[in-house]
Structure formats: structure tokens, C-alpha cells
Amino acid sequence: MELRIIFILFTLIFFNSAHAACVPRNNSTSAPNPHAPRNLKPLPPAAPTTLQSCPAPEAAGLVDAVLTALPQATGRYNGPSDIPSVLAIAIQAGLDFAKAAAANADRLSTQSGMPPNQVAALNDCKDSYDDVSYNFQNAYDALPAKDVGTMNTMLSAAITDVGDCMDGFEGMDSPMATFSDKLKMMASNTLAIIVQLK
């Protein structure tokens, strides 16, 4: 039953997903590094990127869509619907999906007749998905303390690790594309929900 709820939750999130990856901004300036060589000049401010902070209403809309649809979709879910509970479900679902992706990459890499370059890429994906699992687990472990910094760091690293998997298939069709796309979406959506954590 719990897996069914998790599947329904992330199906809803996929269809109500944010349009941009959400990365919290840190507008504070840091002190110069005292160990940097003296002849280095500071870099100019970075140009805006496509990664933006999620405005609170957009993230709230994502959470509201999940909380509104989940009980109706399952017909039985009467659990807590506060932000930490939704985050716990979202992070656990990402962890479970990353483990399934790693198992699938491992299974595909051992199929007979698989070209060596694809076997190497699949082994890299398995390692990347293991890293994604580690990152989701650390985000989950940081949730009780509401350690937003750790959760943001771990989920952002998960997105990077998924990208590492896809890099191995450059110039080839990736049998892991669906897994990678969904894991990226799950991590991005979870980052959007973290914005609402107080």
C-alpha cells in the first residue's frame, strides 16, 4: 500500500511539476579567501542562469496539488499532510526509485551481447545511481532537524549524479534515460517543496 501511495504521489508531482529547477539563492557575500594567491583578481558577478529560486506561490501550488489529489487518488490515505511529512514521502520515493534505477542498470550491464561501451556506461550509471541513493538518504536523515542546507546540497548533488550517468551515453541511445529523467524531476520537485519548510 505504501509503495502505491508513493507512486501516486510522484505521478501527481510529475504532472504538476515546476518548470525550472529550484535552487535556493544565497545573496550573502563571502569574505575573500586569505589563502588565495595575491595576484588573482575577483571574478565579475555571474550572469543569471536558467536555474532560479522558486517563488513561494509556485512551490506552494506544487504542495497543494499533491495534498489535494493524494487522498482522492488513493481513497485511503489519511496520514499527515504537513510539509515535513510530504518531504519524507518525497525523499523516500526518490531513494526507492534510485535503488530501482541502480538495479536496472546492473541487470542491463550483465546482458549478453551488450556492446562494451554500453556496459561501461551502464556500470557508471549504477555507480551514479548508488550516489543518488546516498544523497537521498542523507537528505532524509537531515529532515528531522530541518537542516535545509544539507537537504538542498544532497538533492542538488543527486541531480548532478544523474547528469553524470547520462554523460556516459553521449552519442548513444541511453536505456537509462527514463530513470534519469524521473530522478531529476523527483529531486527538483523535492527541492521545490523544501522551500516551504519552516
N, C-alpha and C positions, 0 to 999 in steps of 0.2 A: 504494500500500500504506500509506504514512504517513497519508494522509487517512482511510483506512479505520480505522486504529488510533485516530486522534484521535476519529473519530465514535463508535466503540465505547466508548472511554474516557468520553466525556461522556454517552453513553446510560446507561452504568453509574452515573455520578455523579448523573444526574437521578433515577434510580430509588432511589438510596441517599443522597439529599440531606439535609442538615441541616434542621431545622425552623425555625431562626431565622437571620437574617443575623448573621454573626460579625464583630464589631468589637472589636479589642483595646482594653482599658481602660488608661487612663493615670491611675493613682491618685495621681500626684505633684501637689503644689500648686505653682502658679506664683507668682512674685513679682508684686506689684501693678505695673501699668503706670505708670512715672513720668511719662508724657506725658498721662495721663488727667486730665480736669478734676477739681478738688478737691471739688466738690460732689456727685460721684457716689458712691452707696452700693454696696457689693458686692452682687451678686445672691445670693439664697439658693441652696443646693445644688440642682441639678436633680433633678427627680423621676425615678425609674427609667423607662427606656423599654423598648420591646419589643426593641430591639437589645441583645444580650447577648454577653459573651465566650463563645466555645465552650469547654466543658470539654474538656480534653485527651482523655479517652476517646472522646468523640463525634467529634472530628476524627480521632483515630487510627482509629476504626471506618470512617470515610469512606475514608481512605487504604488501610486493609487491604482493604476491599471492592473498590477499584479494582485493587490489586495482585494480589489473588487471582483476580479474574474476567478481567482483561485477557489473560493468556496463554491461558486456557482458551477465551475467546471468539474470539481470532484464530487460535489454533493455531500461530502462527509467531512471536509476539513473544518475543524472548529478550533484549531490551535491559535497561538498568539499571532497577532498581526502587527506588532510593533517593529520598528526599523531594525533593532538588533536581531530579532527572530527571523525577519526576512533575509537579512545578511547571512545569518547562519545557514539558512536553507540554500541561498545562492552560492555561498562559498563551498558548502559540502557538495552541491551538484557539480560545480567546476572541478573539484577534487576527484569525484567519482568519474566524471567524463574524461579527465586527463588520464586516469588509470586505464580506462577502457581504450583510449587512443594509443597508449603505450603498448597494451596487449595486442591491439590490432597491428601496429607497426611491427612488433616482434613476430607475430604469426605470418604476416606477409613476407618478411625478410627471410623466412625459412622455406618458402615455397620453392619447389624445384623448377628450374628453368628461368628463374628471375635473373635478369642481367646484373653483373657485378656492380655497376654504377648505381643501380636502383637499390640493391642490397645495402650498399654503403649509405645511401641517403636514408633508407628506412631505419638503419641502425642509429644514424644521427637523430632521426625523429624520435625513436624510442628514448634516447638519452634526453632529448629536449622535453619530451612529454613527462619523463621522470622528474626533470627540473620543474616543470609546470606543477606537478603534483606537490612537490616540496614547497613551492611558493604558495599554492592554495592552502596547504596545511599550516604554514606559518601565518598566513592571513587569518585563518580560522583561530589559531592559538592566540592571536593578538586581539580578537574580538571582545572577550570578556573585559579586558582592560580599556576597551575603546581606544586602542592605540592606532589612530587613524594614519599616522606616518608610516608605521610598519605595514599596515594593510595596503596603503597606496603603493609603497615600494614593492611589496611582494606581487601584487596584481599587475603592476606595470612591468615587472620582470617577467611575469608569466606571458605577457603579450610579446615581449622581446624573444623569449624562448620559442614561442610558436613561430615567430618570423624566422628564427634560426633553422627550424625544421624545413620550412618552405624554401629557404635559400638553397638547400641541398638538391632540390629538384629543378633548379634553373635550367631551362631549355628542355625539360621533360614534363610529361603529364604526371601530376602527383596523385597517387592513390590516397593520400592523406589530406587532400585539400578540404574536404567536408569537415573532417575532425578539426583541422587547424582553424578554419573559418568560424566554426561554432565555439571553439575555445576562446578565440579572440573576442567574439561577441559576448561570451559569458563574463570574461574578465572586464571588458569595457562596461558592460551593464552593471556589474557589481561595483566598479569604481563610481558609477553614477549614483548608485544607492548610498554609498559611503558618504557622499556629500551631505546627506540628510541626517547622518549620525550625530547625535549631540551628547 
